[in-house]
């Protein structure tokens, strides 16, 4: 039997303990599949005394993950601590510098430092693998980087933050407003310590930027992801969209256009009966579109101990098998800096606005849309009982450029018939 | 730049021409991703004069695929001829014997000779890859063998014959009987030369047997797949199942039980609103369930030039990158001969029977079910206008063992109230 592959595991939270359990439970299965045993030699976490749901007594303990990363008895540095700065970054850099391969679940780190880390690893002949960083247990990095490697990718889309999808589907199913469900999610432990990472779309944006880099051969460019969180999605919009046959999802879309790379992570309407529209709770879905393959849809658990540890260990077994390739599927030095393109791909839009009940109010709004070159597909007026002085107007436009929508929305207030603020949500073809 | 990887392409039908197109169109992209150029040096097909939709002038031509397989200027033998015997088998064996890696789309060949081919390849240090053999463009072999390699797999399921799914969804959507839609499918060119390969479930059974071998570490055992085609699925059952919230699919299920390996490819009812239930036309779907990852669902085109060639070229790029592993994800000599288990996993069943309109007819049927230990979840009686002497009875049972269902169905004719034959279709939890 060949020599074992030795893991140094940094981080003993949910995912780290999941990794320990798999390594212990499936030692024989993994050895058979990997062609050699996979063992943990050392672990790292701040508090050694904390009660954890696994027997760690056989492993050396390092309080400092940088020390772990440099150990001679570690072949692969497994980073499941999280955080884009500080210890995770220092330790990952140290691991590469001392000639270790890296398996990481850290999307934030790669979204910010993926290029420099990949260049450093490739200069050292080391690999960085990050299946667990995107869409939990779904082997989407593998599908995109390897399975679809013969395709010119056209578009990559996904619902990749389970917490946001939990909140949106819970709002819809229970008819509860955002604030109430947000608080529920916090109490269930579904939110990051900084909830804005989830509900602000940042975590999902990190993931999208990694998929885009692989798909289009571009440097990771998280700063150019158009980000809009779910904090402004109202229960009214969820209900009204539903009535019109749509569900609201925090949807990421990356596509290469003639003007450059579009990346957006924003609330979108998608058809209620589409696979994305039907996605409930914490489940993730990624859609990969290539010129030869057409459309591939992958669905699975986006987080949690088992699924995330499964993804980490899939990467570890690839390394044990000797699979080696550049971090983003082609040499990092050859990745180009994509021209960021502000979203210009036309789409239908859902508009909701409250109009004062004045003669000609609707005509004024329609004129603003028409002046911006936007034509109307559907319109509904909803008069609430007891609210005679205003009415809610719902509009679904034909395909319109985002800039034209913004232009029209900018012009409507001057009509004097708008109460409050108009809401516009893109309807994505999926 | 490292030396090119040289392909010998056997078969210039739809898939072969698709491979040629990708190699020619994406030479730069593939070289960037694979780390080396990928070129075709020689091709093989019987008729050189046939008009084909690609420029083949740069390639050596072999009429005999065995000669192609032995050429010194070929590194990888790409077999897209099809057929489990004759030329495909001879040429694949010759390729391995002369030290080539093999990429094949040939499920029939592997379902029958996978074990001996894998052993021969591994003895020679060669790889056989077959992503294109299962579920067309969906990278499911990769997901199962690599991405989920750290999982003890629990169950693998799938709709993996696009022609059958086309026929079933077309029957449902257009309300047409099987024979009419079968003839349509034939005229559209959707059927194999021997249609029984499709509608008899054989092709899909081949695919299931390959997934089961990887999932459970067992030798490919196609002969033990319980096969039932779609030829007996009636438009009546499709309509009545639909009324009760189910769609009928040709569904493969492989699972390891305490009694041994269950493999079946049979028409099943699945909930109409489940991802499998909603699958339309030629699209394939595979469901992979592992102990850590939970459930992963993969959906995509199951056939066609682009998707199948995409899968072939994904395998080629893996080989170019130096990814090497045993054919079924662990050494072929270590695969165990699974004990085949006749399906015994209990499930609810849909039963349809026509009963003579005699007093106590229904009670007699219910007694047969009760005597077999089967309890009834739902029952409906449908009296057709103008047909007063008999009625159609639909029953959905609670979970029952297949043997108990067979026992009850065997007892019902003796009651003297059954007209024709009772239909029983398993309802699979998905």
Interface residues (C-beta under 8 A of the other chain):
Chain A: X18 X22 X26 X29 X30 X32 X33 X34 X35 X131 X137 X138 X139 X142 X143 X146 X147 X148 X149 X150 X151 X152 X217 X273 X275 X278 X290 X291 X292 X293 X294 X295 X296 X297 X298 X299 X300 X301 X304 X306 X307 X309 X310 X311 X313 X314 X316 X317 X318 X321 X322 X323 X324 X325 X326 X329 X330 X331 X334
Chain B: X18 X22 X26 X29 X30 X32 X33 X34 X35 X131 X137 X138 X139 X142 X143 X146 X147 X148 X149 X150 X151 X152 X217 X273 X275 X278 X290 X291 X292 X293 X294 X295 X296 X297 X298 X299 X300 X301 X304 X306 X307 X309 X310 X311 X313 X314 X316 X317 X318 X321 X322 X323 X324 X325 X326 X329 X330 X331 X334
